[in-house]
Amino acid sequence: MTEQHPAEKAFRSGIQRALLEVRGANDIPAENARQRLASALRAALQYAATSMADDEPILKAAELIEQATSHLEPGPHGRPYHGSAEGAVGGVPNGFTSYSPVTGPLNALASVVNLSAGDNEVVADVIYGDAYEGPPGHLHGGLVAAIFDEVLGFAQALSGAPGMTGKLEITYRAPTPLHVPLRVVGRYDRIEGRKIFTTGTIHAGDRLCAEAKGLFISVRPEMFGGLGQIRDQQHSTD
């Protein structure tokens, strides 16, 4: 039997775990409640994108989701973390990125991503399902840009003076397929003053799908603290 790619294992286990949880597994520790919710939503997004069912099961699913929303709507609401959900300022790869819409395991918008870091590069292994489709059978180009922004953001943090995206240039070499293990590599190349230069690639097997060049601008740590205060004030008025 052919050994599964790490990204394929993560993708399939995420869907399988979500199905088990939705079907009534009640022995999951309370601290994993948010992971369970994200996994269930991730599975729902995948199957909502592909279901060819008649109206009855579709309406039943919609009703259940509306019921779930009614449990969450009363709140309280806020962001249960201290820091940023963006890879560029979160650290490598152990920052406060659990809620990132690109790589966050607690954000159902993100596919399941395996991250690893070396001395000057960050590697992300990921598979995208049908909820992320752009061209038929392939990843939406905007999501190609998003995963590059995230992974290059992690890589530039290796400079020791992390900042925010100033410029991101992408060259699309070939359509990026769905349901295929992808390897995204972001490299920290050099730093010049406040400018941090990075490069990256996306491969599907041996095929180069896209390349990127990223310029990040180092910013003072207190700037991120100020952004966090603004975010908390916004939630306090909800």
N, C-alpha and C positions, 0 to 999 in steps of 0.2 A: 504494500500500500504506500502511495506517495505521501510523504510527510507534509502536513499542512503548514503554510506560511504563517508566521506569528500574527500578521494582520488578519488573515482569514480565521484563525482560531479565535481571536478577540471578537471579530464581527459576529461569527456564528454563535459563540458562547453568550454574547450580549443578547442576541435575539432569543436564544433558547432560555436564558435566565429570565428574560421578560415574560415569556410565555408561561413558565412555571409559576412566576409570581402572580401573574394575572389570573391563573387558574386556581388560585387559592392557597398557595403556600404561606402559612401563617407563622412559621418558626424563624423568620428573619429578624435578627437583632434590631432594636429600635434605632441604633445609630446608622443603620443602613437604609433607613426609610427614604431618604432623598435619592440614593442610588437606585432603589427599587422603583421609585416614581419615574426617574429619568429613563430607566431601561424599558419600562412599560410604554412610555410615550414614544421612545425611539422605535419600538416594535410596531406601535400603531401607525407611525408615520410611514414605515416601510410598507406595511400591508395596505394602508389607505392608498398608496401610490400605485398598487398593482391589482387590487381587488376587482374582479369582474362579476361580483355577486349581484343578485337582483336587489331591488329597492329594500326589501324587508330587513335583511341583515345589515345593510348600510344604515338604515334609519335606526335600527337597534343599537348599533355601535355609536351613532351620533348621540342618541339618548343617554347612553352610559357615560360618554365623555362630558356631556352637559351636566350630568349628575356629579361627576368628579370635579368639575369646575366649581360647582356650588359648594363643595367642601372646602376649596381653597380660597374662594373669593372673600370670605369674612375676615381673613387675616389673623394676626397682624402681618404686615408686609414690610419688607426691607431687603437688605442683602446680608445673608448670614456669613460674612467673611470680612476680614480686614485686609485691604489691599486691592489689587487690580485683577480683573479677569482677562487681561491681555498678556500674551506671552512676552512681549517686548519688555515689560517691566516686572514680570512676575518671578523671574529666576529661571534656572535651568536644571532639570525641568520640574523643580519642587516648589515653585512659587504658588501664589494664590490664584491658580488657573482652573480650579475645579468647575467654575461656572462659565468658562470661555465658550462662546458659540462655535468655535472651531475645533478645539481639542478637549473641552471640559467634560469629564465623565458625569457630572451632575447637570449638564445642560443637554436636553434631548435633541437640540438642533445639531449638535456635534455627532459625527460618527465616532466609533470606538477607535482611538488612536493609541498606539504604543510608541512612547518616546524614549530615546536614549541619547546620552551626551558624551562626547569625547573632549579632547583638549581644545579643538577649534571648530567643531562641528556638532550639529544636532541632527539626529535621524528620526523620522516619523514613519512608522509602518501603518498603513490604513487601507481599508476597503470601503468604497462608497456604494450604497444601494440605490434603489430606484427613486427614492425621495430626493436625490441630488442630481437628477438627470437634466441635461441641457440638450445637446444634439442626441438623437436617438441612440440609446445604449452607452452614452458617454457623459462624463462629468461636466457640469455647467462651468463655463469659462470663468465666471465670477468667483466660483468656489475654488478654482485653481489659484486665483489671485489671493483668496483668503487664507488658504493653507500655506502659501508661500509667505504671506505677511506674518503669520503666526510662527512658522518654523524659523524664518530668518530673524524674527524678533527674539526667539530663544537664543539663536546663535550670537546675535550682537551683544547679548548680555554677558557673553564670555569675555568681552572686552574689559569688564570690571567697572565700566561707566555707562550703564544702559540708558537708552533714550527712547525716543518715539520715531515712528516712520516719517521720513522726510520725502522719500521718493522710492517708488517700486516700479521697476521696468520688467515686463514679462514678454518672453518670446515663446509663442505656442508652436511647437515643432510637429506634433501629431495629436489627434484626439485622445483624450485621457479616458480609458475604459472604466465602466462600472463593473462591479463583481469580480474585480481582478486585484490581487495584492499590488499596492503602490508603495514605492519607497521615495520619500521626500527627504532631501538632504539640504541643510542650510549650513553655510560655512562663514565663519568670521574671518575676514581677510586682513584688515588693517584698520588703524584708527589715525586720523589726522585732526588734531585739535578736538573739536566737539563732533566731528564727522566720523561715523563708524560705517565701514564698507563691508558688505556681505554679498555672497552669491549662493545660488541654489539650483537644484535640479529635481525633476520628477521623472521617475522611471516606472514603467510597467514591464517587469522582466528586463530584457535587454533593450527595450525600445525607449528612447528618450522622448518624453511627451512635452516637456516644457522646461525652460530655463528662466532664471530670474536674477536681477541685480537689485540690491536694496541699499539705500542710504538712510541711516538713522542718525538722529541728532541727540547727543547726550544732553540730559536736562538735570537740574538740581533735584535731589530727593524730596525736598519740601514742596515742589510743584505737585508731586503725586499726592502728598498729604492734603494739599488744597483741593485737588479734584475729588478726593474721597469725602472731604467735608461738604462739598457741593452736592455730591450724590446722596449723602445722609440727610441733608436738609430737604432735598427733593422728596425722599421717601417719608420724611416726618410730616410733610404736608398732604400726603395721599389720604 
